[in-house]
C-alpha cells in the first residue's frame, strides 16, 4: 500500500526540487531570480514560502495551494491548472491574491 503524502514529506520534496534550482541559479547570479519571498497557504492552513524563486520558469505546486502573496521585487502569475495553464492572475510586487484563490502553478517574472 503506498504511503500517504504528508505536508512534511511534500515540503521536503518541494525543498529538494527548489534547492536544486537555487543551486543552479547560484552559479549564474541573482539576475535570474525574483529577489524576495513568495508565500502561499497549503493544506490545513499551513504557510509555505520560497525565497528568491527562479525567473521565467513555470513551477507546479505539489499540493493544494491558495492565497498567493508576492513578496518579490518582480511580478508573478498564478494559474488554476498545472503547467501554467488556465486564466492567469497577475500579481505585482507586494500584492496578494484573495485568501481563498486556489492555484496549481506559478511563474515568476513572466516574459
N, C-alpha and C positions, 0 to 999 in steps of 0.2 A: 504494500500500500504506500503510495507516495506521501511524503511528509507535507504537512500544511505549511504554506509560506507565512511566516510571522513578520510583523513590522520590522523587527530587529534584523531578521535574515534578509529581507528586501532592502533594508537600509545598507547593510554590509555589501550586498550585490551592487547597489547603486554607487556606493562609495568606491568600490573596486573599479567599476567602469569609469567613473568620473576621475578617479585617481590616475588612471592610465591616460586619460585625455589631458589632465593637468600636467602630468609628466611630459607628455609630448609637446604641450604648449610652452613649458618652461624653457625649452631649448630655442623657441622662436621669439620669445619675449611677450610682454603683456599687450602689445599692439593687436594681438589676435584674440583678446579676451575682453568680455564686457566687465570691467572692473566694478566690484561691489558684490552684493549678495541678493540672490533670488530666493524668495521664501514662499512656501505653499503649505496647505494643510492636507495631511494624508488621513489614512484610516484612524478611526477613534478620536479624531480631533487633534492628532499629534502634529506639531510643526516640523517641517523639514526645510533644509536650506542648502544652496550650492554657492560657494564663494568663487568669484571670478570665472563664470561659465564661458565656454568657448563661443566665439562669434560664428555666424553663418552655418551652424550645424543643427539639424533637427534632432532633438532628444525626445525619445518616447518615455513616458512615465511607466514605471514597473507596477504601479498600484494606483488606487484611487487618488486623485489629486483635485484640489479646488482652492479657491481664494488666492490666486497668484498675486504676489506683491513684488514689483520691480524695484529693488534697491540698488540696481546697477546704474552706471552712467550712460547707458545706451538703451534704445528702445528694444522691446521684445514683442513676440507674437505668440499667443497660446491658441491651440486648436482643439476641437472636441474629439478628433479622431487621431489615432496613431499615424505616424508618417507625415505629420504636419498637413493634414487634410481636413476639409470642412470649413465652415465660416470662421474667419480669423478674428481674434480680438487683440488689437494692438494696445500695448501699454507703454507709455512714455516713461522715462526715468522718474522714479519716485511715486508712480501711480500704482493703484491696486485694482484688481477685478472685484466684482461683488463677491462677498464671502461664500455664497453658495454656487458660484460659477465653476462648474467642473471642466477639466481639460485633460487631454490624453497625451499631448505633445507640446513642445515649445521650441522656438528658435530665437536666439539672441542676436541682436544687431542684424536683422534680416537684410538681404540685398535688395 
